[in-house]
Amino acid sequence: MAESYPRKLNGTGCLYGQRLEGDFLEFKKAQQKRMDRLEQKLDRLTWAAVVLSISLLTASLTAWVTYIGP
């Protein structure tokens, strides 16, 4: 059993450790992709909120000027 599980002490670790590191790096990349997509969605929502608030402000000012004007 010990012969089929070679351990390397040269800084790369054992096969199990290499496998865990590979899995962790894959997980880390997937998480980074998810976070990038989430940031893009939040950016879009922020700009949508800004545009909506400007539109509502413009509409309310127009209604107020129209009501007060005549």
C-alpha positions as CSV (number, residue, x, y, z in Angstrom):
1,M,0.0,0.0,0.0
2,A,2.8,2.4,0.8
3,E,4.5,1.7,-2.5
4,S,1.4,2.7,-4.5
5,Y,1.0,6.1,-2.7
6,P,4.3,7.9,-3.5
7,R,5.1,10.9,-1.4
8,K,7.3,13.7,-2.6
9,L,9.0,16.0,-0.2
10,N,10.3,18.4,-2.8
11,G,7.7,21.1,-2.3
12,T,5.0,19.8,-4.5
13,G,3.4,17.6,-1.9
14,C,1.8,14.2,-2.1
15,L,-0.6,13.2,-4.8
16,Y,-3.6,13.7,-2.5
17,G,-2.4,17.2,-1.7
18,Q,-1.9,18.0,-5.4
19,R,-5.4,16.8,-6.1
20,L,-6.8,19.0,-3.3
21,E,-4.9,22.0,-4.6
22,G,-6.2,21.4,-8.1
23,D,-9.8,21.1,-6.8
24,F,-9.4,24.3,-4.7
25,L,-8.0,26.3,-7.6
26,E,-10.9,25.1,-9.8
27,F,-13.4,26.1,-7.1
28,K,-11.6,29.5,-6.7
29,K,-11.9,30.2,-10.4
30,A,-15.6,29.3,-10.4
31,Q,-16.2,31.6,-7.4
32,Q,-14.4,34.4,-9.1
33,K,-16.5,34.0,-12.2
34,R,-19.7,34.1,-10.1
35,M,-18.5,37.2,-8.3
36,D,-17.7,39.0,-11.5
37,R,-21.2,38.2,-12.9
38,L,-22.7,39.4,-9.7
39,E,-20.8,42.6,-9.8
40,Q,-21.9,43.2,-13.4
41,K,-25.5,42.7,-12.4
42,L,-25.2,45.1,-9.4
43,D,-23.6,47.7,-11.7
44,R,-26.6,47.4,-14.0
45,L,-29.0,47.7,-11.2
46,T,-27.3,50.7,-9.8
47,W,-27.4,52.5,-13.1
48,A,-31.0,51.5,-13.6
49,A,-31.8,53.1,-10.2
50,V,-30.0,56.3,-11.1
51,V,-31.8,56.6,-14.4
52,L,-35.2,55.8,-12.8
53,S,-34.6,58.5,-10.1
54,I,-33.6,61.1,-12.7
55,S,-36.7,60.2,-14.8
56,L,-39.0,60.5,-11.7
57,L,-37.4,63.8,-10.7
58,T,-37.9,65.2,-14.2
59,A,-41.5,64.0,-14.3
60,S,-42.3,65.5,-10.9
61,L,-40.7,68.8,-11.8
62,T,-42.6,68.9,-15.0
63,A,-45.9,68.2,-13.2
64,W,-45.1,70.8,-10.6
65,V,-44.2,73.5,-13.1
66,T,-47.3,72.6,-15.1
67,Y,-49.5,72.9,-12.0
68,I,-47.9,76.1,-10.7
69,G,-47.4,77.8,-14.1
70,P,-50.9,78.6,-15.3
